[in-house]
Amino acid sequence: MQGATGGRHLLQREFDERAPVSRPCAVRPEPVLGHGEVPGESPEWRRPRPVVNNASMHVVVCVKQIPDPAAPASLEPGSHTLDRSGKLIMDDSDSYGVEMALQLAGAVEGSEVTLVSMAPGGETSGLRTALAMGAGRAILVSDEALAGSDALSTAKVLAAAIRRAEPDLVIAATESTDGYTGTMPVQLAELLGMPSVTFAKRISTDGVKVEVERQTEAGYDDVECPLPAVVTVTAGVVEPRYPSFKGIMAAKSKPIDVLSLADLGIDASAVGAPGARQEIVDVLDAEQRGAGEIVVDEGDGAQRIVAFLEQLKVI
Ligand SMILES: Cc1cc2nc3c(=O)[nH]c(=O)nc-3n(C[C@H](O)[C@H](O)[C@H](O)COP(=O)(O)OP(=O)(O)OC[C@H]3O[C@@H](n4cnc5c(N)ncnc54)[C@H](O)[C@@H]3O)c2cc1C
């Protein structure tokens, strides 16, 4: 399910110089090299900044609220799903999307950032954290009938909420920390009828199109697609800001619209447990890690480590 989808990209270029370069539509001209510059090694100042836009934008960020990973987790006995009855916090994965959105919106006056979340029990703690970082408002979809919703149902619900917000750009994390199927954002894009670009490590936009450096094993692809679009960001690519005391105080009075399924015009039978196409049939303990091998250096330590790694086919 992962990948840049839709065939609507204007340009996608593999940056590994050894790989054949395919130039299907438009090709960005090679920059003229400055003094001391090495071909293929762009200096930091030439690389696109996370934010280069000149039109005000409405950026919607998906924020999943999850049970605190630092606390012991428990599963619901019947459904094998995570017990979400306690306090939920913002998934750390989404703090990168929030930061990206704030940088994009912060560059142009009049831009705004809206958070969207689906969570049980009217939970807003995680949203308040993102509001304290600087987002302007939030939409929470919470409804008892959503219990047991799978990733597709979640995408249906979030799509309905996001459609009403009329965003220019939707940002989500590549995968959540608790469910980590990594499927929700591309389903969301499909339902919204928007192109999607995954694994973004840099985003820039002029308000009409979005340019994304899409992380790959070999380096990154340079992907461009029209707005509105859904972009998923990779964890660790920006430094999420800490909410300031002023931000925390301001977040208390920022608006959070709490919506039910009825508000969104969604039939309860299409989501929640009745509409789910995924079922967790069993949960098994992870395999115990075996004891490591201790190499005592008797003059041949390095060779023995190399032989050990070769045996594992790591080198
Ligand atoms: C059997 C089952 C039962 C479930 N029961 C419930 C339930 O009772 N109540 C409930 O609320 N959910 C429930 N869910 C939904 C689940 O918590 C996830 O939201 C959903 O399955 C998405 O899967 P994921 O976390 O693997 O998403 P991924 O595709 O890994 O998520 C990628 C990104 O999408 C965004 N995203 C994903 N989920 C949300 C969300 N909920 N809100 C905002 N952004 C989001 C985040 O940016 C996230 O990092 C259930 C799921 C399953 C499979």
The ligand as a MOL file (V3000), in Angstrom:
LIG
                    3D

  0  0  0     0  0            999 V3000
M  V30 BEGIN CTAB
M  V30 COUNTS 53 58 0 0 0
M  V30 BEGIN ATOM
M  V30 1 C -9.6990 -4.3320 15.0800 0
M  V30 2 C -9.5620 -2.8460 15.2520 0
M  V30 3 C -10.2930 -2.1950 16.2490 0
M  V30 4 C -10.2090 -0.8190 16.4060 0
M  V30 5 N -10.9370 -0.1920 17.3560 0
M  V30 6 C -10.8990 1.1540 17.4660 0
M  V30 7 C -11.6700 1.8230 18.4430 0
M  V30 8 O -12.3680 1.1920 19.2200 0
M  V30 9 N -11.6300 3.1940 18.4950 0
M  V30 10 C -10.8400 3.9250 17.6090 0
M  V30 11 O -10.8310 5.1620 17.6630 0
M  V30 12 N -10.0830 3.3160 16.6870 0
M  V30 13 C -10.1050 1.9500 16.5990 0
M  V30 14 N -9.3610 1.3330 15.6620 0
M  V30 15 C -8.6630 2.1560 14.7040 0
M  V30 16 C -7.1860 2.1700 14.9260 0
M  V30 17 O -6.8550 2.6750 16.1960 0
M  V30 18 C -6.4980 3.0270 13.8590 0
M  V30 19 O -6.8660 4.3820 13.9550 0
M  V30 20 C -6.7640 2.6020 12.4650 0
M  V30 21 O -6.8790 1.2090 12.3400 0
M  V30 22 C -5.6110 3.0840 11.6040 0
M  V30 23 O -4.5960 2.1250 11.6720 0
M  V30 24 P -3.1010 2.4610 12.0340 0
M  V30 25 O -2.9780 3.0470 13.3830 0
M  V30 26 O -2.3400 1.2200 11.7280 0
M  V30 27 O -2.8090 3.6090 10.9810 0
M  V30 28 P -1.5470 3.9400 10.1380 0
M  V30 29 O -1.9030 3.7870 8.7050 0
M  V30 30 O -0.3110 3.2590 10.6390 0
M  V30 31 O -1.4830 5.4750 10.5120 0
M  V30 32 C -0.7280 6.3770 9.7360 0
M  V30 33 C -1.0950 7.7830 10.1480 0
M  V30 34 O -2.4620 8.0490 9.8570 0
M  V30 35 C -2.9840 8.9290 10.8430 0
M  V30 36 N -4.0170 8.2550 11.6490 0
M  V30 37 C -4.2510 6.9290 11.8020 0
M  V30 38 N -5.2890 6.7290 12.6270 0
M  V30 39 C -5.7300 7.9540 12.9990 0
M  V30 40 C -6.7560 8.4270 13.8510 0
M  V30 41 N -7.5590 7.5760 14.5140 0
M  V30 42 N -6.9210 9.7610 13.9970 0
M  V30 43 C -6.1230 10.6370 13.3380 0
M  V30 44 N -5.1210 10.2640 12.5270 0
M  V30 45 C -4.9300 8.9330 12.3600 0
M  V30 46 C -1.8060 9.3020 11.7490 0
M  V30 47 O -1.1360 10.4180 11.2070 0
M  V30 48 C -0.9670 8.0320 11.6460 0
M  V30 49 O 0.3710 8.1920 12.0460 0
M  V30 50 C -9.3840 -0.0610 15.5320 0
M  V30 51 C -8.6180 -0.7260 14.5510 0
M  V30 52 C -8.7150 -2.0970 14.4090 0
M  V30 53 C -7.8840 -2.8100 13.3430 0
M  V30 END ATOM
M  V30 BEGIN BOND
M  V30 1 1 1 2
M  V30 2 1 2 3
M  V30 3 2 2 52
M  V30 4 2 3 4
M  V30 5 1 4 5
M  V30 6 1 4 50
M  V30 7 2 5 6
M  V30 8 1 6 7
M  V30 9 1 6 13
M  V30 10 2 7 8
M  V30 11 1 7 9
M  V30 12 1 9 10
M  V30 13 2 10 11
M  V30 14 1 10 12
M  V30 15 2 12 13
M  V30 16 1 13 14
M  V30 17 1 14 15
M  V30 18 1 14 50
M  V30 19 1 15 16
M  V30 20 1 16 17
M  V30 21 1 16 18
M  V30 22 1 18 19
M  V30 23 1 18 20
M  V30 24 1 20 21
M  V30 25 1 20 22
M  V30 26 1 22 23
M  V30 27 1 23 24
M  V30 28 2 24 25
M  V30 29 1 24 26
M  V30 30 1 24 27
M  V30 31 1 27 28
M  V30 32 2 28 29
M  V30 33 1 28 30
M  V30 34 1 28 31
M  V30 35 1 31 32
M  V30 36 1 32 33
M  V30 37 1 33 34
M  V30 38 1 33 48
M  V30 39 1 34 35
M  V30 40 1 35 36
M  V30 41 1 35 46
M  V30 42 1 36 37
M  V30 43 1 36 45
M  V30 44 2 37 38
M  V30 45 1 38 39
M  V30 46 1 39 40
M  V30 47 2 39 45
M  V30 48 1 40 41
M  V30 49 2 40 42
M  V30 50 1 42 43
M  V30 51 2 43 44
M  V30 52 1 44 45
M  V30 53 1 46 47
M  V30 54 1 46 48
M  V30 55 1 48 49
M  V30 56 2 50 51
M  V30 57 1 51 52
M  V30 58 1 52 53
M  V30 END BOND
M  V30 END CTAB
M  END
